[in-house]
Amino acid sequence: MAWFPAELGPLLAVAVAELTDSGVLIAANAGFLRVASLPGGEFNDANAAQCFIQPNFATLARSNGIGDVYSGLLTLGDPMGVTQTLRARVWRNNGSICVLAEFDVEELERINDTVLELNREYADSQLELAQTNLKLRQREAEIVSISLTDPLTGVGNRRRFEQAMSCEMTKVERSADKLSALMADIDHFKRVNDDYGHDIGDKVLTTLGELLRKHSRSTDVVARTGGEEFIVLMPRTQLTNAIPLAERVRTSFAATLVEPLANPVTVSVGVVEWTSGETKETFLRRADQALYEAKRSGRNRVVTG
């Protein structure tokens, strides 16, 4: 009959056992079988000596007499696998070795506190990493935006236009949707630079860029593609709807006085609609030809191509 009461038999929070001097189990509860990595059920003749890691069983069994043999931390388990360290008391009783081991509550609390702190640190590091990644993505978006923006006027640059043009051409070729574009060029811009200087010329360019953005839709792409040349790409837009936009830009620009100029500057505009099967080069060439015709026929006007 085991030295411990039957109520301790199924408990896992405490490990109790009775062994012979050679390490053969006489009795053990579920807790001891678990931490010692021994199977449950029948354990008669099971040798548990190898389950005592520190101190080892030979050290414990070497003590003679009756009474306490050891008190302190006891490591049990598989020497080649999982082990656990518990607070234990070992003593002799009627010639056998008795073991009572339990988890150190204070140690468990310290371990729990350590785990909680690690979890907090992990959560903090994950949050910091997420914030860093967000900042990197935002910075990357800013860099991309800068690389596609004309620094003077704030509209898109030629690279932005080329990207949008390729994308929209693919769409219209697939869906046969409408696509129009206007090409605008400031009239006598060289004269502005010569008479007033490049700073005033920059103000004129910025004013036209602002007007183009103001009169365009959010789906349109406004870009400065040359010194005083701008293009507005208008997806899902036919020529009859593109012409009024060009006229609004032309009349607004002609009515805007950029100081210290004595008179408003004007703009000539060519407008075209994409024709099925047309290449990008042909499409833009027609826009350029329409713009040239607006210049040739007197400037400050809109011509379709």
Backbone torsions as a table, in degrees:
resi	resn	phi	psi	omega
1	MET	NA	133.2	-177.5
2	ALA	-67.0	153.6	-179.5
3	TRP	-73.8	-22.2	-175.3
4	PHE	-95.8	151.6	-179.0
5	PRO	-66.6	155.9	-177.1
6	ALA	-63.3	-26.1	-178.7
7	GLU	-61.6	-25.7	179.8
8	LEU	-80.7	-11.0	-174.9
9	GLY	-53.8	-50.9	-175.7
10	PRO	-87.0	-4.3	-173.8
11	LEU	-72.1	141.3	177.9
12	LEU	-104.1	-16.4	-176.8
13	ALA	-77.6	-14.4	179.9
14	VAL	-134.0	142.6	-179.9
15	ALA	-113.2	119.4	178.9
16	VAL	-128.3	144.2	-178.7
17	ALA	-159.3	159.1	173.5
18	GLU	-130.8	130.7	-174.2
19	LEU	-134.3	158.1	172.1
20	THR	-80.9	171.5	178.8
21	ASP	-61.6	-21.6	-179.9
22	SER	-91.5	-1.2	177.1
23	GLY	95.6	4.7	179.3
24	VAL	-76.0	132.9	-179.3
25	LEU	-71.8	129.2	172.0
26	ILE	-95.3	-41.5	178.6
27	ALA	-156.8	150.5	178.0
28	ALA	-161.0	147.6	176.9
29	ASN	-93.9	177.7	-177.3
30	ALA	-62.5	-35.3	-179.3
31	GLY	-63.5	-42.7	179.8
32	PHE	-67.0	-43.4	-179.5
33	LEU	-60.1	-34.7	-178.8
34	ARG	-72.0	-51.8	-176.0
35	VAL	-70.5	-26.4	178.4
36	ALA	-85.4	0.0	179.3
37	SER	59.9	39.7	176.3
38	LEU	-108.0	143.4	179.6
39	PRO	-67.4	150.9	178.6
40	GLY	-77.1	-176.6	178.9
41	GLY	85.7	-137.3	-178.5
42	GLU	-71.4	129.4	177.7
43	PHE	-132.1	15.1	177.3
44	ASN	-57.4	134.1	179.6
45	ASP	70.6	5.1	176.8
46	ALA	-73.6	128.7	-179.4
47	ASN	-92.9	117.6	-177.2
48	ALA	-103.8	6.7	-176.6
49	ALA	-58.0	-38.8	-177.2
50	GLN	-70.3	-12.2	-179.7
51	CYS	-81.2	-12.4	178.7
52	PHE	-89.4	108.8	-173.6
53	ILE	-90.9	-52.3	-177.6
54	GLN	-149.1	115.2	-7.8
55	PRO	-70.5	159.5	-178.4
56	ASN	-77.9	164.9	-172.8
57	PHE	-65.9	-34.4	-179.3
58	ALA	-60.0	-37.3	178.4
59	THR	-65.4	-41.0	-179.5
60	LEU	-69.5	-39.9	-176.0
61	ALA	-75.8	-14.5	-176.7
62	ARG	-70.1	-24.5	-178.4
63	SER	-73.9	137.5	179.1
64	ASN	-108.0	173.3	176.4
65	GLY	88.9	-163.6	-178.2
66	ILE	-120.0	144.2	177.6
67	GLY	118.4	-167.6	-175.0
68	ASP	-64.0	136.3	175.7
69	VAL	-105.2	-37.7	-175.8
70	TYR	-157.8	146.2	175.2
71	SER	-145.8	123.5	-178.5
72	GLY	152.3	-156.2	-179.4
73	LEU	-78.6	135.0	-178.1
74	LEU	-128.4	124.0	179.3
75	THR	-100.2	122.7	-179.5
76	LEU	-121.3	157.0	174.4
77	GLY	141.5	-160.8	179.9
78	ASP	-88.1	119.7	-178.1
79	PRO	-56.3	-26.5	-179.0
80	MET	-105.1	6.3	-175.8
81	GLY	-139.5	-128.9	-174.9
82	VAL	-83.6	134.6	175.1
83	THR	-129.0	159.3	175.8
84	GLN	-137.3	143.2	179.0
85	THR	-108.5	125.6	-178.0
86	LEU	-126.1	163.0	173.7
87	ARG	-86.8	125.4	-169.3
88	ALA	-135.7	160.5	171.1
89	ARG	-130.4	131.2	179.7
90	VAL	-123.7	132.7	179.9
91	TRP	-148.4	166.0	177.5
92	ARG	-98.9	141.9	178.6
93	ASN	-148.7	113.6	179.2
94	ASN	55.6	39.8	174.6
95	GLY	86.6	-7.8	178.9
96	SER	-109.5	166.1	-179.7
97	ILE	-103.2	124.9	-178.8
98	CYS	-107.7	141.8	-178.4
99	VAL	-128.4	130.8	172.3
100	LEU	-130.0	114.3	-177.2
101	ALA	-130.8	139.7	179.0
102	GLU	-143.6	156.8	177.2
103	PHE	-66.2	137.9	177.0
104	ASP	-75.4	111.2	-176.0
105	VAL	-59.5	-42.7	179.4
106	GLU	-63.6	-40.0	179.0
107	GLU	-66.4	-40.1	177.6
108	LEU	-61.9	-40.7	178.8
109	GLU	-64.8	-39.4	177.6
110	ARG	-64.8	-42.2	177.6
111	ILE	-62.5	-43.4	179.8
112	ASN	-62.4	-42.9	178.0
113	ASP	-62.0	-39.7	178.9
114	THR	-63.9	-42.8	179.0
115	VAL	-63.1	-43.3	179.0
116	LEU	-61.7	-42.5	179.7
117	GLU	-64.8	-40.9	177.0
118	LEU	-62.7	-39.7	178.3
119	ASN	-63.9	-41.1	177.9
120	ARG	-64.2	-43.9	179.5
121	GLU	-63.3	-39.3	178.9
122	TYR	-64.4	-44.2	179.0
123	ALA	-62.5	-41.7	179.3
124	ASP	-64.2	-41.4	-179.6
125	SER	-67.8	-36.7	177.4
126	GLN	-65.6	-40.9	178.0
127	LEU	-64.2	-45.1	179.3
128	GLU	-62.1	-40.2	178.8
129	LEU	-64.9	-42.2	178.9
130	ALA	-62.7	-42.6	179.0
131	GLN	-64.9	-39.9	178.4
132	THR	-64.1	-43.1	179.0
133	ASN	-63.5	-38.9	178.7
134	LEU	-63.3	-44.6	178.6
135	LYS	-62.6	-38.9	179.2
136	LEU	-65.6	-41.7	178.5
137	ARG	-65.4	-40.0	178.0
138	GLN	-64.5	-42.6	179.5
139	ARG	-65.2	-39.8	178.0
140	GLU	-62.6	-41.9	177.8
141	ALA	-63.3	-39.2	178.5
142	GLU	-63.8	-42.3	-179.8
143	ILE	-64.0	-43.0	178.4
144	VAL	-62.3	-43.8	-179.9
145	SER	-61.6	-42.9	179.4
146	ILE	-62.9	-40.0	-178.1
147	SER	-68.4	-16.6	-178.5
148	LEU	-108.5	7.9	-174.5
149	THR	-117.5	137.6	173.5
150	ASP	-73.6	118.8	-173.2
151	PRO	-64.9	-24.2	-177.8
152	LEU	-81.7	-51.6	-172.3
153	THR	-95.9	-18.6	-179.5
154	GLY	83.4	-3.7	174.9
155	VAL	-86.3	179.3	178.6
156	GLY	-66.1	160.0	175.8
157	ASN	-101.9	-173.4	-178.5
158	ARG	-61.2	-37.7	178.7
159	ARG	-61.4	-42.9	177.9
160	ARG	-61.5	-42.7	-179.9
161	PHE	-64.5	-43.6	-179.2
162	GLU	-61.1	-41.5	177.7
163	GLN	-62.0	-48.1	-178.4
164	ALA	-65.0	-39.6	-178.9
165	MET	-62.6	-46.1	179.0
166	SER	-61.2	-42.9	179.9
167	CYS	-63.8	-47.7	-177.2
168	GLU	-69.1	-34.7	177.2
169	MET	-63.6	-39.3	177.3
170	THR	-62.8	-41.2	-179.9
171	LYS	-64.3	-48.1	-176.1
172	VAL	-69.7	-32.2	176.9
173	GLU	-66.8	-30.9	-179.0
174	ARG	-84.2	-36.6	-172.4
175	SER	-110.1	-7.5	-177.1
176	ALA	59.2	31.1	178.2
177	ASP	-78.8	172.0	-179.6
178	LYS	-85.3	150.4	176.7
179	LEU	-152.8	126.9	178.2
180	SER	-128.0	164.1	178.3
181	ALA	-150.0	148.1	171.5
182	LEU	-121.1	141.8	177.9
183	MET	-119.1	120.8	-175.1
184	ALA	-117.2	141.8	-179.9
185	ASP	-139.4	131.0	-177.3
186	ILE	-71.0	132.6	-178.7
187	ASP	-76.1	136.0	176.6
188	HIS	50.9	41.8	-177.2
189	PHE	-67.1	-34.3	179.1
190	LYS	-60.6	-36.3	179.8
191	ARG	-64.7	-37.2	177.9
192	VAL	-61.7	-47.2	-180.0
193	ASN	-64.2	-40.8	-178.0
194	ASP	-68.3	-40.7	-175.0
195	ASP	-83.0	-33.9	-171.9
196	TYR	-119.5	-12.2	-179.5
197	GLY	98.4	162.6	-174.8
198	HIS	-70.7	-26.8	177.7
199	ASP	-62.0	-42.6	178.2
200	ILE	-71.1	-36.3	175.2
201	GLY	-59.0	-39.4	178.1
202	ASP	-64.7	-37.4	177.4
203	LYS	-63.0	-38.1	178.1
204	VAL	-65.5	-44.2	178.2
205	LEU	-61.2	-44.1	-179.8
206	THR	-63.7	-38.3	179.4
207	THR	-63.6	-43.5	178.5
208	LEU	-65.1	-41.2	177.8
209	GLY	-59.1	-42.7	179.1
210	GLU	-64.2	-41.0	179.4
211	LEU	-66.5	-40.1	178.3
212	LEU	-62.6	-43.0	177.0
213	ARG	-64.6	-42.5	-177.4
214	LYS	-60.8	-41.7	-175.2
215	HIS	-91.6	-2.6	179.8
216	SER	-96.1	161.4	175.4
217	ARG	-84.9	166.6	179.4
218	SER	-66.9	-23.6	180.0
219	THR	-84.5	-12.5	178.3
220	ASP	-78.9	154.4	178.2
221	VAL	-114.0	116.0	179.3
222	VAL	-102.4	128.5	-177.8
223	ALA	-143.9	146.4	170.9
224	ARG	-97.1	115.5	-173.4
225	THR	-106.2	-5.2	178.9
226	GLY	-155.9	-168.1	-177.8
227	GLY	-54.7	-60.9	177.8
228	GLU	-121.6	22.4	-177.0
229	GLU	-106.9	133.1	179.1
230	PHE	-126.5	152.2	175.4
231	ILE	-131.5	138.9	171.1
232	VAL	-118.1	117.8	177.7
233	LEU	-94.5	126.0	-172.7
234	MET	-120.5	94.4	178.6
235	PRO	-66.5	152.1	176.8
236	ARG	52.3	40.8	-178.3
237	THR	-133.7	127.3	175.6
238	GLN	-92.4	168.9	-172.3
239	LEU	-59.1	-39.0	-177.2
240	THR	-64.5	-24.3	177.0
241	ASN	-92.5	-21.8	-179.7
242	ALA	-78.3	-33.5	-177.9
243	ILE	-60.6	-46.3	178.7
244	PRO	-59.2	-36.3	177.4
245	LEU	-62.4	-45.1	179.5
246	ALA	-61.5	-39.2	179.1
247	GLU	-66.8	-38.7	179.2
248	ARG	-64.1	-41.6	178.5
249	VAL	-64.2	-45.5	-177.9
250	ARG	-61.9	-49.1	-177.2
251	THR	-68.6	-37.1	178.9
252	SER	-65.2	-41.6	-178.7
253	PHE	-68.1	-39.9	-180.0
254	ALA	-67.7	-21.8	-179.1
255	ALA	-94.8	1.0	-177.0
256	THR	-104.3	121.2	179.1
257	LEU	-96.0	121.2	177.4
258	VAL	-95.9	111.1	-178.8
259	GLU	-69.1	144.5	7.6
260	PRO	-96.9	25.3	179.9
261	LEU	-61.1	144.0	179.7
262	ALA	-74.3	-31.7	-177.9
263	ASN	-135.3	154.8	176.9
264	PRO	-62.3	153.7	175.0
265	VAL	-94.7	150.6	-179.4
266	THR	-112.8	171.6	-178.7
267	VAL	-138.4	141.6	174.1
268	SER	-103.3	143.4	-173.1
269	VAL	-134.9	134.6	170.8
270	GLY	-111.8	135.2	-176.8
271	VAL	-125.6	134.0	178.6
272	VAL	-138.8	157.4	173.3
273	GLU	-117.5	137.9	-178.5
274	TRP	-64.4	138.7	177.7
275	THR	-106.2	136.8	-177.2
276	SER	-51.6	130.8	179.3
277	GLY	85.8	-3.3	-177.8
278	GLU	-76.3	143.3	176.5
279	THR	-83.3	165.0	178.5
280	LYS	-62.2	-40.9	-178.0
281	GLU	-63.4	-43.0	179.8
282	THR	-66.6	-40.8	179.2
283	PHE	-58.5	-48.7	-179.3
284	LEU	-71.6	-31.9	177.7
285	ARG	-64.9	-39.4	177.7
286	ARG	-65.0	-38.8	177.4
287	ALA	-63.7	-40.5	179.5
288	ASP	-66.9	-37.7	177.9
289	GLN	-66.5	-39.1	177.4
290	ALA	-65.1	-39.6	177.3
291	LEU	-64.1	-42.6	179.0
292	TYR	-61.0	-39.5	179.4
293	GLU	-66.3	-36.8	176.1
294	ALA	-63.3	-39.3	177.3
295	LYS	-67.2	-46.4	-174.6
296	ARG	-65.2	-32.3	-175.1
297	SER	-91.2	11.9	172.1
298	GLY	129.4	-5.3	179.8
299	ARG	67.2	173.3	180.0
300	ASN	51.3	50.9	178.9
301	ARG	-156.2	165.6	179.1
302	VAL	-111.1	129.3	178.5
303	VAL	-126.8	137.7	178.1
304	THR	-97.0	152.2	-180.0
305	GLY	-122.1	NA	NA
